[in-house]
Amino acid sequence: MRKWTSSFHSRLILSYAALLLLVMVLSITIADAFFMRMLRIFLAGGYGSPFGVNSMLIEPDGYLLTDAYLRFHDIMRISIWIGGCAVMLIALGVASWFTRRFSRPIAGFAGFADRIGHGDYDAHVSDNQGMREFAELSNSLNHMAQELKCRDEVERELFSNLSHELRTPVTVIKGYMEAFDAGLITNPEELHSATEAIAQETANLETMINELRQIAQIDNNAIHPEASDFDVDEVLGYIWRRFAPVAAGRGVLLSHRFEAHVKVHLDRQLLDRAVANLLTNAITATAAGNAVTLSSSIDADHGVSIVVEDAGCGISPEDLAHVFDRFFRGDRSRNRRSGGLGLGLPIARDLVNIEGGRLDISSTVGIGTRAAISYPRSVIVREESLLAS
C-alpha cells in the first residue's frame, strides 16, 4: 500500500479524489441547508399559508403537505448523493486517464536518467509523447545523451592515444639511455645521432603536453584574450621566418604573400598559435619538392583573411567532415612526426573563435588543402591601404 501511494500517478489520483469528495460534501451540505431553510419558510407561511381554510376546502388532504415535502426532501438528498458519487467516479476516471498520460512519460524520463547515470549513453527516449512539451523535453534529453556519448568516446580515445603516443618517445629515450649506460654508444657519429633522437622525442613530448594544456585551457574557459593593436602582416612575417627553416629541412618551400596592409585589434599570441598550428599541419602533409603558401588579404566583406595553402595529398570528403574532431587523424598509422594527437586543427579553430573569427578548411585529394582564417571588419583599427589610396 505504501509503495502504491508513493507513486506520482497514485498521489495525483488521491489528490483528485480528496478534492472531488470535499466539493461534493460541501455542495450537498449547502444544498441541504438551503432546502431545509426554504421548507421552513414555506411551512411557516412565508409564501402564504399552506394549510389555510381555502386550501383545506380545495384540498381536503392538504394537512399531508408536510409529510410529502419531507419524503421529497429525503428522496432529493439520496438523489444528490447518488449523482454526486456518480460524478465523482466519472471525474476520477477522467483524472486517472489524464494523470496516466502525464505520469507515463515522467516514469520514462526517470528510467532514462537512471540509465544515463549508470553510463549507458545509448539510452533513448521516444519523442512521441503526445504532448509538445514532453516531446521537446525528450529531444533535449536525447541530445544530451548524444553529447555525453561523444564526450565519453573522446575521453576513451584520449587515453588510448596518449598511451600509444607516449610509448614511442619514452621507449626511444629509455633505449638510448640504457645504451649509454651500458657503454654501447662510443662512436661520435652514433653519439650525435642518439642525442638528436633524444632531443626529437623530447620535443615531441613537449608538443603533446602543450597541446593537452591548450585543450584544457579552452575547455575550462581559461583563455582570456589580451588584445592589442599590431600590423597583421608584420606578425605573419615573423611566423613565416620562424617556419621557413623548418619547411626547408623537410624539402618544402614556404612562400608568402602579405597584402592585408592593416592593423588589427587582436591577441597576438592567440593569432600566432593558430597560424603556427595550421603551418605545422600544412608542412607535415606536403611532400618534399612542393610548396606551402602563407598569405593575407582583405576579403569581400572588408574583413581580414589569413590563408595557409599546401600542395599536399589532400583530405577525402569523408575525413574532411571530421577534421575539427579532437584526436581525429585520417591516417591512423601516422606517428608523432607526421600526425600528432590530432589536436592542431581543433585548437586553431577554438583560438580563432575566441576572438570572433572563423576557420574554414577546404581540400581536394591529390591537389592540396586550404585553411582560411577570417576575422570581421570590426578588428581592423587602421586601413593603411585605403589611406594610401
C-alpha positions in Angstrom: 0.0 0.0 0.0 2.8 2.4 0.9 4.5 1.7 -2.4 1.3 2.3 -4.3 0.7 5.7 -2.6 4.3 6.8 -3.2 4.0 7.0 -7.0 3.3 10.2 -8.8 0.2 8.8 -10.5 -1.3 7.4 -7.3 -0.7 10.6 -5.4 -2.3 12.7 -8.1 -5.4 10.4 -8.2 -5.7 10.6 -4.4 -5.5 14.3 -4.6 -8.2 14.5 -7.2 -10.4 12.1 -5.2 -10.0 14.2 -2.0 -10.7 17.4 -3.8 -13.8 16.0 -5.5 -15.1 14.4 -2.2 -14.7 17.7 -0.5 -16.5 19.6 -3.2 -19.3 17.1 -3.3 -19.8 17.1 0.5 -19.8 20.9 0.7 -22.2 21.1 -2.3 -24.7 18.6 -0.7 -24.4 20.2 2.7 -25.1 23.7 1.3 -27.9 22.4 -0.9 -29.5 20.5 2.0 -29.3 23.5 4.4 -30.8 25.8 1.7 -33.6 23.3 1.0 -34.4 23.0 4.7 -34.5 26.7 5.2 -36.8 27.2 2.2 -39.0 24.4 3.5 -39.3 26.0 7.0 -40.2 29.3 5.4 -42.8 27.6 3.2 -44.3 25.7 6.1 -44.4 28.9 8.3 -46.4 30.6 5.7 -43.7 32.8 4.4 -45.1 32.3 0.9 -48.7 32.2 2.0 -50.4 29.7 4.4 -50.2 26.2 3.0 -52.9 25.0 5.4 -55.4 27.8 5.3 -59.1 27.5 5.1 -59.2 28.0 1.3 -56.5 25.3 1.0 -58.5 22.9 3.1 -61.6 23.5 1.1 -59.8 22.9 -2.2 -57.5 20.3 -0.9 -59.1 18.4 2.0 -55.9 16.3 2.4 -53.7 19.5 2.5 -52.5 18.6 6.0 -50.4 15.8 4.4 -48.3 18.5 2.7 -45.6 18.4 5.4 -45.1 14.6 5.1 -45.0 14.9 1.4 -42.3 17.5 1.4 -40.2 15.6 4.0 -40.4 12.5 1.8 -39.5 14.7 -1.2 -36.5 16.1 0.8 -35.2 12.6 1.6 -35.6 11.5 -2.0 -33.7 14.6 -3.2 -30.9 14.1 -0.7 -30.4 10.5 -1.8 -30.5 11.5 -5.4 -28.0 14.3 -4.8 -25.7 11.8 -3.1 -26.1 9.2 -5.8 -25.5 11.8 -8.5 -22.5 13.2 -6.7 -20.9 9.8 -6.3 -21.5 9.1 -10.0 -20.0 12.4 -11.0 -17.0 11.7 -8.7 -16.4 8.3 -10.2 -16.6 9.7 -13.7 -14.3 12.6 -12.7 -11.8 10.1 -11.1 -11.8 8.0 -14.3 -11.1 11.1 -16.4 -8.5 12.3 -14.0 -6.9 8.8 -13.9 -6.6 8.8 -17.7 -5.1 12.3 -17.8 -2.6 11.6 -14.9 -1.6 8.3 -16.6 -0.7 10.3 -19.7 1.4 12.6 -17.5 3.0 10.0 -15.3 3.9 7.5 -18.0 6.4 9.9 -19.8 7.8 11.0 -16.4 8.4 7.4 -15.5 10.2 7.0 -18.8 12.3 10.1 -18.1 13.2 8.7 -14.7 14.3 5.4 -16.3 16.3 7.3 -18.9 18.1 9.3 -16.2 18.9 6.1 -14.3 20.5 4.5 -17.4 22.5 7.7 -18.1 23.7 7.7 -14.5 25.0 4.2 -15.0 26.9 5.2 -18.1 24.5 3.8 -20.7 24.7 6.7 -23.2 22.8 4.7 -25.9 19.6 5.3 -23.9 16.9 6.9 -25.9 13.5 8.5 -25.0 10.8 8.4 -27.6 9.7 11.8 -28.8 6.2 10.5 -29.4 4.8 11.6 -26.0 1.5 13.1 -27.1 2.3 16.5 -25.7 4.5 19.1 -27.3 6.3 20.0 -24.0 7.2 16.4 -23.3 8.3 15.9 -26.9 10.6 18.9 -26.6 12.0 17.6 -23.3 12.5 14.1 -25.0 14.5 15.8 -27.8 16.6 17.7 -25.3 17.4 14.6 -23.3 18.3 12.6 -26.4 20.6 15.4 -27.5 22.2 15.4 -24.0 22.7 11.7 -24.2 24.4 12.0 -27.6 26.7 14.8 -26.3 27.6 12.7 -23.3 28.3 9.7 -25.6 30.6 11.8 -27.8 32.4 13.1 -24.7 32.8 9.6 -23.4 34.2 8.4 -26.8 36.6 11.4 -26.9 37.8 10.6 -23.3 38.3 6.9 -24.2 40.2 7.9 -27.4 42.2 10.4 -25.4 43.6 7.7 -23.1 44.1 5.3 -26.0 46.0 7.9 -28.0 48.1 9.1 -25.0 49.1 5.6 -24.1 50.1 5.0 -27.7 51.8 8.3 -28.4 53.7 8.4 -25.1 55.0 4.9 -25.6 57.2 5.7 -28.6 59.2 8.7 -27.2 59.6 7.0 -23.8 60.8 3.8 -25.4 63.3 5.6 -27.7 64.6 7.7 -24.8 64.8 4.7 -22.5 66.6 2.7 -25.1 69.3 5.2 -25.8 69.8 5.9 -22.1 70.3 2.2 -21.5 72.7 2.1 -24.4 74.7 5.0 -22.9 74.7 3.3 -19.5 76.0 0.1 -21.0 78.7 1.9 -23.0 77.3 0.6 -26.3 77.5 4.0 -27.9 81.0 5.3 -28.2 81.3 6.4 -31.8 80.9 10.2 -32.2 78.5 9.8 -35.1 76.4 7.3 -33.2 76.5 9.6 -30.2 75.4 12.6 -32.3 72.5 10.5 -33.8 71.5 9.3 -30.3 71.4 12.9 -28.9 69.4 14.1 -31.9 66.9 11.3 -31.5 66.5 12.0 -27.8 66.1 15.7 -28.5 63.5 15.0 -31.1 61.5 12.7 -28.9 61.7 15.2 -26.0 60.4 17.9 -28.3 57.5 15.5 -29.3 56.7 15.0 -25.6 56.8 18.8 -25.1 54.4 19.3 -28.0 52.0 16.8 -26.7 52.0 18.4 -23.3 51.5 21.8 -24.8 48.5 20.6 -26.9 46.9 19.0 -23.9 47.4 22.1 -21.8 45.9 24.3 -24.5 42.8 21.9 -24.8 42.4 22.0 -21.0 42.6 25.9 -21.0 40.0 26.1 -23.8 37.6 23.6 -22.1 37.9 25.5 -18.7 37.5 28.9 -20.4 40.9 29.8 -19.0 42.0 31.7 -22.1 41.4 35.4 -21.8 42.5 37.4 -24.9 44.7 40.3 -24.3 44.1 42.3 -27.4 46.5 45.0 -28.7 47.0 46.9 -32.0 49.5 45.4 -34.3 50.3 45.1 -38.0 48.9 41.7 -39.1 51.4 41.4 -42.0 54.3 42.0 -39.6 53.3 39.3 -37.3 52.7 36.9 -40.1 56.1 37.7 -41.5 57.6 36.8 -38.1 55.8 33.5 -38.2 57.0 32.9 -41.7 60.6 33.5 -40.8 60.3 31.1 -37.9 58.8 28.2 -40.0 60.8 28.7 -43.2 63.8 26.8 -41.9 61.5 24.0 -40.6 59.9 23.7 -44.1 63.3 23.8 -45.8 64.5 21.0 -43.6 61.7 18.8 -45.0 62.4 19.9 -48.6 59.3 22.1 -48.7 59.3 25.7 -50.0 57.4 28.1 -47.6 56.4 31.1 -49.6 54.4 34.2 -48.5 52.1 36.8 -50.0 51.1 39.5 -47.5 48.5 42.0 -48.9 46.3 43.0 -46.0 48.3 46.1 -45.0 46.2 46.8 -41.9 46.5 46.9 -38.2 44.2 44.8 -36.2 43.0 44.7 -32.6 43.6 41.0 -31.6 45.5 38.9 -29.2 48.9 38.5 -30.9 49.7 35.3 -29.1 46.4 33.6 -30.0 46.9 34.5 -33.7 50.4 33.2 -33.6 49.4 29.9 -32.1 46.5 29.4 -34.5 48.6 30.1 -37.6 51.5 28.0 -36.3 49.2 25.0 -35.9 48.0 25.5 -39.5 51.5 25.8 -40.8 52.7 22.7 -38.9 49.9 20.6 -40.4 50.5 22.0 -43.9 54.3 21.4 -43.9 53.7 17.9 -42.4 51.2 17.0 -45.2 53.3 18.3 -48.0 55.9 16.1 -49.7 59.4 17.3 -50.5 59.7 19.4 -53.6 56.3 21.0 -53.1 55.3 24.4 -51.6 53.2 25.8 -48.8 51.9 29.4 -49.0 51.1 31.8 -46.2 49.1 34.8 -47.3 46.9 37.7 -46.0 44.4 39.9 -47.7 41.2 41.9 -47.2 38.2 39.8 -48.1 35.0 40.7 -49.9 33.3 41.7 -46.6 36.2 44.0 -45.8 37.5 41.7 -43.1 40.9 40.2 -42.6 41.7 36.9 -44.3 44.7 34.7 -43.5 45.2 31.7 -45.7 47.5 28.7 -45.5 47.6 26.6 -48.7 49.6 23.4 -49.3 50.2 21.1 -52.3 49.9 18.0 -50.2 47.9 14.8 -50.6 44.6 16.5 -49.7 41.8 15.3 -47.4 39.0 13.0 -48.5 35.4 14.3 -48.2 34.8 11.6 -45.5 37.7 12.8 -43.4 37.1 16.5 -44.1 33.8 16.3 -42.1 35.8 15.3 -39.1 38.9 17.5 -39.3 37.8 19.5 -36.3 37.0 16.5 -34.1 39.6 16.2 -31.4 42.1 13.4 -31.7 40.9 12.6 -35.3 43.5 11.5 -37.8 42.6 10.2 -41.2 45.7 8.1 -41.3 45.8 6.1 -38.1 49.3 4.9 -38.9 50.9 8.3 -38.7 53.2 8.8 -35.7 54.2 12.0 -33.9 56.5 13.0 -36.7 53.6 13.3 -39.1 50.3 13.2 -37.4 50.4 14.1 -33.7 47.4 13.7 -31.4 45.0 15.2 -33.9 44.6 18.4 -31.9 46.1 21.0 -34.1 43.1 22.0 -36.1 40.6 21.9 -33.2 42.9 24.1 -31.2 43.4 26.5 -34.1 39.6 26.7 -34.6 38.9 27.4 -30.9 41.6 30.0 -30.7 40.2 31.8 -33.7 36.6 31.5 -32.4 37.5 33.1 -29.1 38.2 36.4 -30.8 35.1 36.2 -33.1 36.9 34.7 -36.1 36.2 31.7 -38.2 38.3 28.9 -39.6 37.3 27.1 -42.8 39.0 24.1 -44.3 38.6 23.0 -48.0 40.6 20.3 -49.6 40.9 18.2 -52.8 42.5 14.8 -52.8 45.7 14.9 -54.9 45.8 18.7 -55.1 46.1 20.1 -51.6 44.3 21.8 -48.7 43.3 25.4 -48.0 42.9 26.7 -44.4 41.4 30.2 -44.2 41.1 32.3 -41.1 38.6 35.1 -41.4 38.2 38.0 -38.9 35.4 40.5 -39.2 35.9 44.1 -40.2 35.5 45.3 -36.6 39.0 44.0 -35.7 40.6 46.5 -38.1 41.9 49.6 -36.4 43.6 51.2 -39.4 43.2 50.5 -43.1 46.5 51.7 -44.5 45.6 50.6 -47.9 42.6 52.8 -48.0 44.5 55.8 -46.6 47.2 55.4 -49.2 44.7 55.4 -52.0 
